[in-house]
Amino acid sequence: MNKTLLVARREFLTRVQKKTFLLTTIGVPLLIAVFYAALIFFQFKSTDTYVIALSDEANVFGGKVPEKKDDLEFKLVKADTATLRKQLDDKTYDAYLYIPASFSLNGNDSMEFRSAKAMGFMTRDKVEDLISSVLEEKRWLQMNLTKAAIDSIRKKDEPIRFTSAAGKKETGAKAGISYGVGMLSGFLIYIILFVYGTMVMRGVMEEKVSRIAEVIVSSVKPFQLMMGKITGIGAVGLVQFLIWILLIFGIQMALPLIFPEIGASLQSAPNMGPGAGQATQAVEDMKNSGALNGFMSDLQTINFGLIIGCFLFYFLGGYLVYSALFAAVGSAVNEDPQDAQSLLFPIMMPIIFAFVIMTNAVNDPNSSMAVFGSLFPFTSPIVMMARVAHGIPDGVTVVQLLISMALLILTFLGTTWVAGKIYRTGILLYGKKVTWKEMIKWAFRSN
């Protein structure tokens, strides 16, 4: 055990003391923060507005232009199509909407919309929604319905009360938060298994190719060497991951101090680019309606203690299971990276399969596929996080969670034993292309 810890300490210090570790550990969060800040800054400072000339000869809009929506702005003009096209060529407007005098709300007449350049999908969708809502309201008014009646028809808040099996109220916000937390947690473990598992494999390959392993094995058993390498690199990954979390959240909270113009933009919504004022108004509307308080209340119903605890367990469990397999592959291959790629396919397939199941589990955590994926040890580190985010017992039962954890621990012990026997033979084998069939023979042959 002491030798295993010595190897783990060596692996940990060797990687932590490298400049690349400092660059990736500190540089990646800073780079994310810079991109994030730039995105917010340009969103608030953007002054690009899509100006549309509206020529309404049929008086559909009643002499009024639709309210400015995001980056769309209508300007009422009196002109025929020839004049509008000339103004479009002169870049006076970005587009025009021409409604002929013969246009009828109840007929099959059409309007003419022409833009100077190709329109984006989202911009086109906004224009269609805005015009359709105006025409819909006009048709309702023709049926002698009052504005209050129309608003009542359009009311989206239906009198449906969603409750869990325990009788607790379930809101759309809570479901959305659970979806986001589950997807993010599963995706992070998915990335971690690939990144740090590959790091273990490359570390083993480097020591084998450089013949350092021959010297180390003379004083340390191959199994101790493998476990020390896995533990050391795993500790590096855990430390790096925790630093990333602290830095990313810390930098996000400090963004208004680092970039004062963002805070100033939030305070001066009317002077900002399109969309910012509406966003600020939306926040005010949420406060006035109590929706923001409801959102915070929903946020408090999420058991983040359970999620963080499970995340650390499944991160470590998944890492240990797959790192042992990655180490076994690294010990069996030589200088040619293509040999490693051919042997990695059976290991990578369960990880990819787990990610596919996770995308289903975040929507339906109690489906048969989600339950299977959260119990099967090679997919549970990713899939179980999607279910845990929905809580206990709504997303996953206590029994299923305990069974999943027990199976993952047993699988770790099994894969470590198998990988250790493969490692013992493969680390000292040179000049031969190895297949999985031979590696399985190494694993189950007697000493």
C-alpha positions, 0 to 999 in steps of 0.5 A: 500500500505504501508503494502504491501511495508513493507512485500516486504521489509521484504521478500527482506531483509530476503533473501538478508541477508542470506549466501545462497544468497551471495553464489549463487549470487557470487558463480554461476558466479565464478563457470561458469567462472572457468569452462569456463576458464578451458575449454579454457585452456585445449583446448589451452594446449591440445597436443592430436593428432590423428596420422594416418599412410598413406600407399599409394601404388596407389599413390593417394595422389602423395607422399604428406600427407594431411595437418594437420586438427585440431587434425588429422595428417597423416604420410606417410609410406611404409608398407603392412597391416601386418606391419601396424597392428603390428605398430598399436598394438605397439601403434606407430600410432592411426590408419592407412589408406592403399590404395592398388596398385589396387585402382582406382579413377573411380572404386568401390575399397575401402581403408582400414582404421583401428584404434587402439581404437573406433573412436569418431563420430566427428573424423570419420567425419573429416577423411571422409571429408578430404579423400573425398575432396582429392579424389574429387579433383583428379577426377576433375584433371583427367577431365583436370580441372585446380586448379583454375577451381576446386576452382571456382566450390567449391566456396560457396559464391553464388550471392544471396542478401537477403533483408528485407521488408524495403530493408535492407541487411540481412546476415547469420551472422545477422540471426545467431546473432538474433537466438542466442540472441532470444534463450538465452533471451527466455531460461533465462525467462523460467528458471526465471519463474520456479526458482523464481515462485517456490521460491514464492510458497515455501515461502508461504508454509513455512509461512503457515506450521509454522503458521506465516501467522496467526499472519501476517494476523491479521494486514495485509490483505491476498492480501497485504501479497501475493503482498508484498511477490511476489514483495519482492522475485521478487526484489531479483530475479531482483537484483540477475540477474543483479549482475549475468550479471555484474559478468559474463561479467566482469569476461569474460573480465578479464579472460586474466588477471586472467589466463595469460597463455590463453593470451600467448597461443593466442599469440603463436598459432604455439606452441599450441595444435591442433585447436588453430593455425587454430582458430587464422589463421581464425581470421586473414583471417576474418580481411584480407577479411573484414568478421570481419568488416562485422560481427561487422557491422551486430552486430550493426544492432541488436537493443539491446536497444529494446531487453533489454527493452523488456526483463525487461518488459517480465521478470517482467510481466511473473514473476508477472503473474506466481508468483501470481499463484504459491502463490495461490498454495502455500497457498492451500497446506499443509505439503505434497509436492506431493499436490503441485506437482499435483496442479502445473501441469496446471501452468507449462504446458504453460511455457513448451509449450512456450519453445517449441514454442520459438524453432520454433519462433527463426527460423520463427518469423512470423509463425502463431504459433510464432505470437499466442505464442507471443500474448497469455499472458501465453506464450508471456514472452518467445516467444516474446523475440525470435521474438523481437531479429529479430527486428521491423518490420522484426520479430514483428510489433509495433502493435503486440508488444503493443497488447502483452504487453497490454494483459500481463498487463491485465492478470497480473491484472486478475491472481492477483485478482483470486490468491488473493481470493484463497490466502485469503481462502487457507492461513488459511485452514489446514488439507484438500487436495485441488483440482483446482475445489475447488480453482476455487470456492474460486476465484469466490464466493462472499465475 
